[in-house]
Amino acid sequence: MAKPDDRSDNVEKLQQSIQNTIRNFREGQDYLSEHADEISGEEKHQVEEKNARRLNSIRGFREEVKDEASEQQP
């Protein structure tokens, strides 16, 4: 038998994912600024691309939070 779909903590999990992604984004930005003279153009490009994906993920997570919150409203 399949487990019932328990979505009661989805908003909490999504918010944690947002916080983790924001932290990783900031670490990427800090890395770029702290090591600007030491890293190659390719490495800089990779970190910038990864941070762009992180920003897209954050937007997506926030949309999911809105959807989940509206579904939990009585």
ABEGO torsion letter per residue (X at the ends): XBBBBBAAAAAAAAAAAAAAAAAAAAAAAAAAAAAAAABBAAAAAAAAAAAAAAAAAAAAAAAAAAAAAAAABX
